[in-house]
């Protein structure tokens, strides 16, 4: 018996349509990924800056003998979460 569909038969109209659309889709995906990486880098840098600010503030408050609980936990948590969010954007998870 002969197969009803010949797998070796090519459809040129489908081939040319796919070839024309692949570069556009690929370029859009690269642009989208690049924007996501730039946004992620900003989040990581902002989170790192917040962590450094938190460290400095905690050091000054420690020397002054003030309460450390709120600045230490709140600023550190927000800074760490910002850095993690940025890494997620960069790596595309």
TIRO-2110 file (N, C-alpha, C; in Angstrom, 1 decimal):
// TIRO-2110
0.8, -1.2, 0.0, N, 1, A
0.0, 0.0, 0.0, CA, 1, A
0.9, 1.2, 0.0, C, 1, A
0.4, 2.2, -0.7, N, 2, A
1.1, 3.5, -0.8, CA, 2, A
0.6, 4.4, 0.3, C, 2, A
1.5, 5.2, 0.9, N, 3, A
1.0, 6.2, 1.9, CA, 3, A
0.1, 7.2, 1.3, C, 3, A
-0.8, 7.7, 2.0, N, 4, A
-1.7, 8.8, 1.5, CA, 4, A
-1.0, 10.1, 1.4, C, 4, A
-0.1, 10.3, 2.2, N, 5, A
0.6, 11.6, 2.2, CA, 5, A
2.1, 11.3, 1.9, C, 5, A
2.7, 12.0, 1.0, N, 6, A
4.1, 11.8, 0.7, CA, 6, A
4.9, 12.8, 1.5, C, 6, A
5.7, 12.3, 2.5, N, 7, A
6.5, 13.1, 3.4, CA, 7, A
7.6, 13.8, 2.6, C, 7, A
8.0, 13.3, 1.5, N, 8, A
9.1, 14.0, 0.8, CA, 8, A
8.6, 15.2, -0.1, C, 8, A
7.4, 15.4, -0.2, N, 9, A
6.8, 16.4, -1.0, CA, 9, A
6.9, 17.7, -0.2, C, 9, A
7.5, 18.7, -0.8, N, 10, A
7.7, 20.0, -0.1, CA, 10, A
6.6, 21.0, -0.6, C, 10, A
6.2, 21.9, 0.3, N, 11, A
5.3, 22.9, 0.0, CA, 11, A
6.0, 24.2, 0.0, C, 11, A
6.4, 24.8, -1.2, N, 12, A
7.2, 26.0, -1.3, CA, 12, A
6.6, 27.2, -0.7, C, 12, A
5.3, 27.3, -0.7, N, 13, A
4.7, 28.5, -0.1, CA, 13, A
4.8, 28.6, 1.4, C, 13, A
4.7, 27.4, 2.0, N, 14, A
4.9, 27.4, 3.5, CA, 14, A
6.4, 27.7, 3.8, C, 14, A
7.3, 27.1, 3.1, N, 15, A
8.7, 27.3, 3.3, CA, 15, A
9.1, 28.8, 3.3, C, 15, A
8.6, 29.5, 2.2, N, 16, A
9.0, 30.9, 2.0, CA, 16, A
8.4, 31.7, 3.1, C, 16, A
7.1, 31.4, 3.5, N, 17, A
6.5, 32.2, 4.5, CA, 17, A
7.2, 32.1, 5.9, C, 17, A
7.6, 30.8, 6.2, N, 18, A
8.4, 30.6, 7.5, CA, 18, A
9.7, 31.3, 7.4, C, 18, A
10.4, 31.3, 6.3, N, 19, A
11.7, 31.9, 6.2, CA, 19, A
11.6, 33.4, 6.3, C, 19, A
10.5, 34.0, 5.8, N, 20, A
10.3, 35.4, 5.9, CA, 20, A
10.0, 35.8, 7.3, C, 20, A
9.3, 35.0, 8.1, N, 21, A
8.8, 35.4, 9.4, CA, 21, A
9.8, 35.1, 10.5, C, 21, A
10.7, 34.2, 10.3, N, 22, A
11.6, 33.8, 11.4, CA, 22, A
12.5, 34.9, 11.8, C, 22, A
13.1, 35.7, 10.8, N, 23, A
14.0, 36.7, 11.3, CA, 23, A
13.3, 37.8, 12.1, C, 23, A
12.1, 38.1, 11.7, N, 24, A
11.3, 39.2, 12.4, CA, 24, A
11.0, 38.7, 13.8, C, 24, A
10.6, 37.5, 14.0, N, 25, A
10.3, 37.0, 15.3, CA, 25, A
11.5, 36.8, 16.2, C, 25, A
12.6, 36.4, 15.5, N, 26, A
13.9, 36.3, 16.2, CA, 26, A
14.4, 37.6, 16.7, C, 26, A
14.3, 38.6, 15.9, N, 27, A
14.7, 40.0, 16.2, CA, 27, A
13.9, 40.5, 17.4, C, 27, A
12.6, 40.3, 17.3, N, 28, A
11.7, 40.8, 18.4, CA, 28, A
12.0, 40.1, 19.7, C, 28, A
12.3, 38.8, 19.7, N, 29, A
12.6, 38.1, 20.9, CA, 29, A
13.9, 38.6, 21.5, C, 29, A
14.9, 38.9, 20.6, N, 30, A
16.2, 39.4, 21.1, CA, 30, A
16.0, 40.8, 21.7, C, 30, A
15.2, 41.7, 21.1, N, 31, A
14.9, 43.0, 21.7, CA, 31, A
14.2, 42.9, 23.0, C, 31, A
13.2, 42.0, 23.1, N, 32, A
12.5, 41.8, 24.4, CA, 32, A
13.4, 41.3, 25.5, C, 32, A
14.3, 40.3, 25.1, N, 33, A
15.2, 39.8, 26.1, CA, 33, A
16.2, 40.8, 26.6, C, 33, A
16.7, 41.7, 25.6, N, 34, A
17.6, 42.7, 26.0, CA, 34, A
17.0, 43.7, 26.9, C, 34, A
15.7, 44.1, 26.7, N, 35, A
15.0, 45.0, 27.6, CA, 35, A
14.8, 44.4, 29.0, C, 35, A
14.5, 43.1, 29.0, N, 36, A
14.3, 42.4, 30.3, CA, 36, A
15.7, 42.4, 31.0, C, 36, A
16.8, 42.2, 30.3, N, 37, A
18.1, 42.1, 31.0, CA, 37, A
18.5, 43.5, 31.5, C, 37, A
18.2, 44.6, 30.8, N, 38, A
18.5, 45.9, 31.3, CA, 38, A
17.6, 46.3, 32.5, C, 38, A
16.3, 45.9, 32.5, N, 39, A
15.5, 46.1, 33.6, CA, 39, A
16.0, 45.3, 34.8, C, 39, A
16.4, 44.1, 34.6, N, 40, A
16.9, 43.3, 35.7, CA, 40, A
18.2, 43.9, 36.3, C, 40, A
19.1, 44.4, 35.4, N, 41, A
20.3, 45.0, 35.9, CA, 41, A
20.0, 46.2, 36.8, C, 41, A
19.0, 47.0, 36.4, N, 42, A
18.6, 48.2, 37.2, CA, 42, A
18.0, 47.7, 38.6, C, 42, A
17.3, 46.6, 38.6, N, 43, A
16.7, 46.1, 39.9, CA, 43, A
17.9, 45.6, 40.7, C, 43, A
18.9, 44.9, 40.2, N, 44, A
20.0, 44.4, 40.9, CA, 44, A
20.8, 45.5, 41.5, C, 44, A
21.1, 46.5, 40.7, N, 45, A
21.9, 47.6, 41.2, CA, 45, A
21.1, 48.4, 42.2, C, 45, A
19.8, 48.6, 42.1, N, 46, A
19.0, 49.3, 43.1, CA, 46, A
19.0, 48.5, 44.4, C, 46, A
18.8, 47.2, 44.3, N, 47, A
18.8, 46.3, 45.5, CA, 47, A
20.2, 46.3, 46.2, C, 47, A
21.3, 46.3, 45.4, N, 48, A
22.6, 46.4, 46.0, CA, 48, A
22.8, 47.7, 46.7, C, 48, A
22.4, 48.8, 46.1, N, 49, A
22.5, 50.1, 46.7, CA, 49, A
21.7, 50.2, 48.0, C, 49, A
20.5, 49.6, 48.0, N, 50, A
19.7, 49.6, 49.2, CA, 50, A
20.4, 48.8, 50.3, C, 50, A
21.0, 47.7, 49.9, N, 51, A
21.7, 46.9, 50.9, CA, 51, A
22.9, 47.7, 51.5, C, 51, A
23.6, 48.4, 50.7, N, 52, A
24.7, 49.2, 51.2, CA, 52, A
24.2, 50.3, 52.1, C, 52, A
23.1, 51.0, 51.6, N, 53, A
22.5, 52.0, 52.5, CA, 53, A
22.1, 51.5, 53.8, C, 53, A
21.5, 50.3, 53.8, N, 54, A
21.0, 49.6, 55.0, CA, 54, A
22.2, 49.4, 55.9, C, 54, A
23.3, 48.9, 55.4, N, 55, A
24.5, 48.6, 56.2, CA, 55, A
25.0, 49.9, 56.8, C, 55, A
25.1, 51.0, 56.0, N, 56, A
25.6, 52.2, 56.6, CA, 56, A
24.7, 52.8, 57.7, C, 56, A
23.4, 52.7, 57.4, N, 57, A
22.4, 53.2, 58.4, CA, 57, A
22.5, 52.4, 59.7, C, 57, A
22.6, 51.1, 59.6, N, 58, A
22.7, 50.2, 60.7, CA, 58, A
24.0, 50.5, 61.5, C, 58, A
25.0, 50.8, 60.8, N, 59, A
26.3, 51.1, 61.5, CA, 59, A
26.2, 52.4, 62.3, C, 59, A
25.6, 53.4, 61.7, N, 60, A
25.4, 54.7, 62.4, CA, 60, A
24.5, 54.5, 63.5, C, 60, A
23.4, 53.8, 63.4, N, 61, A
22.5, 53.6, 64.5, CA, 61, A
23.1, 52.8, 65.6, C, 61, A
23.9, 51.8, 65.3, N, 62, A
24.6, 51.0, 66.3, CA, 62, A
25.5, 51.9, 67.1, C, 62, A
26.3, 52.8, 66.4, N, 63, A
27.2, 53.7, 67.1, CA, 63, A
26.4, 54.7, 68.0, C, 63, A
25.2, 55.1, 67.6, N, 64, A
24.4, 56.0, 68.3, CA, 64, A
23.6, 55.3, 69.5, C, 64, A
23.6, 54.0, 69.4, N, 65, A
22.9, 53.3, 70.5, CA, 65, A
21.4, 53.2, 70.3, C, 65, A
20.9, 53.4, 69.0, N, 66, A
19.5, 53.5, 68.7, CA, 66, A
19.0, 52.1, 68.4, C, 66, A
17.7, 52.0, 68.2, N, 67, A
17.1, 50.7, 67.9, CA, 67, A
17.4, 50.3, 66.4, C, 67, A
17.8, 49.0, 66.2, N, 68, A
18.2, 48.6, 64.9, CA, 68, A
17.2, 47.7, 64.2, C, 68, A
16.2, 47.3, 64.8, N, 69, A
15.3, 46.3, 64.3, CA, 69, A
14.6, 46.7, 63.0, C, 69, A
14.0, 47.8, 63.0, N, 70, A
13.2, 48.2, 61.8, CA, 70, A
14.1, 48.4, 60.6, C, 70, A
15.1, 49.3, 60.7, N, 71, A
15.9, 49.5, 59.5, CA, 71, A
16.7, 48.3, 59.0, C, 71, A
17.1, 47.5, 60.0, N, 72, A
17.9, 46.3, 59.6, CA, 72, A
17.0, 45.3, 58.8, C, 72, A
15.9, 45.0, 59.3, N, 73, A
15.1, 44.0, 58.7, CA, 73, A
14.3, 44.5, 57.5, C, 73, A
13.8, 45.7, 57.5, N, 74, A
13.0, 46.2, 56.4, CA, 74, A
13.9, 46.5, 55.2, C, 74, A
14.9, 47.3, 55.4, N, 75, A
15.7, 47.8, 54.3, CA, 75, A
16.5, 46.6, 53.7, C, 75, A
17.0, 45.7, 54.6, N, 76, A
17.7, 44.5, 54.1, CA, 76, A
16.8, 43.6, 53.3, C, 76, A
15.6, 43.4, 53.8, N, 77, A
14.6, 42.5, 53.1, CA, 77, A
14.3, 43.1, 51.7, C, 77, A
14.0, 44.4, 51.7, N, 78, A
13.6, 45.0, 50.4, CA, 78, A
14.8, 45.0, 49.4, C, 78, A
16.0, 45.3, 49.9, N, 79, A
17.1, 45.3, 49.1, CA, 79, A
17.4, 43.9, 48.5, C, 79, A
17.3, 42.9, 49.4, N, 80, A
17.5, 41.5, 48.9, CA, 80, A
16.5, 41.0, 47.9, C, 80, A
15.2, 41.4, 48.2, N, 81, A
14.2, 41.0, 47.2, CA, 81, A
14.3, 41.7, 45.9, C, 81, A
14.7, 42.9, 45.9, N, 82, A
15.0, 43.7, 44.7, CA, 82, A
16.1, 43.0, 43.9, C, 82, A
17.1, 42.6, 44.6, N, 83, A
18.3, 42.0, 43.9, CA, 83, A
17.8, 40.6, 43.3, C, 83, A
17.0, 39.9, 44.0, N, 84, A
16.5, 38.6, 43.5, CA, 84, A
15.6, 38.8, 42.3, C, 84, A
14.7, 39.8, 42.4, N, 85, A
13.8, 40.1, 41.3, CA, 85, A
14.6, 40.4, 40.0, C, 85, A
15.7, 41.2, 40.2, N, 86, A
16.6, 41.6, 39.1, CA, 86, A
17.3, 40.4, 38.5, C, 86, A
17.7, 39.5, 39.3, N, 87, A
18.4, 38.2, 38.8, CA, 87, A
17.4, 37.4, 38.0, C, 87, A
16.1, 37.3, 38.5, N, 88, A
15.1, 36.6, 37.8, CA, 88, A
14.9, 37.2, 36.4, C, 88, A
14.8, 38.5, 36.3, N, 89, A
14.7, 39.2, 35.0, CA, 89, A
15.9, 38.9, 34.1, C, 89, A
17.1, 39.0, 34.7, N, 90, A
18.3, 38.8, 33.8, CA, 90, A
18.3, 37.3, 33.3, C, 90, A
18.1, 36.4, 34.2, N, 91, A
18.2, 35.0, 33.7, CA, 91, A
17.0, 34.4, 33.0, C, 91, A
15.9, 35.2, 33.1, N, 92, A
14.7, 34.8, 32.4, CA, 92, A
14.0, 33.6, 33.0, C, 92, A
14.0, 33.5, 34.3, N, 93, A
13.4, 32.3, 34.9, CA, 93, A
11.9, 32.6, 35.0, C, 93, A
END
